[in-house]
Amino acid sequence: MNTEMRSRTFTAALEAARAAGRIPLISEIKVQSPKEGDLLAGRDPVVLARSMEQAGATCLSVVTEREHFGGSLALLRAVASAVSLPVLRKDFVTDREGVRASKQHGASCLLLMAAALDWPTLVELHEEARRCGLETLVEVHDETELRKAIGLDLDLLGINNRDIRQLEIDDGTVANTVRLLRMVPPGVRVLSESSISSPEEVRAAISAGALGVLVGTSILRSRDVAEGVRRLTAAASD
């Protein structure tokens, strides 16, 4: 599938999975984590991405932040070129050049963090993404960030169960998604992110009103990432 086609199908892919009775799962490629260390353990990220796709992931996410997470735009391009699934770029993008680079390297959707951007910059980058043909996942962790995010014409709202400003070293639970979802206006598509490792946690997020879930570390920590994906996507039928 070419990049132009993928860029229009990220949210559509999630909604199609939900309509078909499947768990909309975004499975993540992340090289390392400040809390968990090396997550690839010598494995080829492109091979992992293909395994995630074959196991039933709806979309993929690629962490491109270099200093703390070991990512790169080259990794984004390699994964996006190897799979037919829509791909999210996860990084601390703060300028228009970062938005355009996301598109150029194969992303279909771009993460924008409410915690890292003031309101004028958040609006500017959201609009730039739209001009580039990208959807956005605007991420929040608390009530203040949520109030800011819902002022946008959102494609997707992400509720991070951890505080990204702590670089994933804090503990979090899906309870944060359940709590904040009560404050989200009707009609907003919500994804629950981070601290999800079991079918029970997936079901809790979906039951609370989330469209889908984004899972990284727990799948990458699985001995078999394909089985890790299948275990979580099977939550719909448990």
Summary of the structure (lengths in Angstrom):
residues: 238
radius of gyration: 15.9
end to end distance: 32.1
largest distance: 44.1
contacts: 838
relative contact order: 0.17
helix: 44%
strand: 18%
